[in-house]
Amino acid sequence: MSMRVVIDTDVMVAALESASGASRALLLSILDGKAVLVCSTPLFFEYEAVLTRPQVLQRAGVTSVDVREFLDELASLCVPVGFDFRWRPVADDPDDDLVIETAVNGMADAIATFNIKDIRAGAENFGIIACRPVEVLRRITR
């Protein structure tokens, strides 16, 4: 059974901006079917809102059309998550509750994030690991 992963928006930004980092490698692993992306509609809207900010587009050297095409492909591969239950507040930072709610309702195994400090404790309450993309990638490729 493939690992079910929720990707925090900060990891999506890193994947877009750096072709050689673990964030990009994690996304490529998901696109290759080595793991399953679990995502809710609100989290996907957050991806789009953040990834199409002018400063992100400039740093990544892409257009908003490129980002939307990428997200369309990603959406076709992800397991959609509806919110059967609200679990707020669970994160140390309320802005991260959406990520944890998506993981819990989507029965994710892991959350890939750079924001370990605010997400880890809340995720671990539900038996979900929260770790950096490189660690999620290691777990996928074991």
Secondary structure, 3 states (H helix, E strand, C coil): CCEEEEECHHHHHHHHHCCCCHHHHHHHHHHCCCEEEEEEHHHHHHHHHHHCCHHHHHHHCCCHHHHHHHHHHHHHHCEEECCCCCCCCCCCCHHHHHHHHHHHHCCCCEEECCCHHHHHHHHHCCCCEEECHHHHHHHHCC
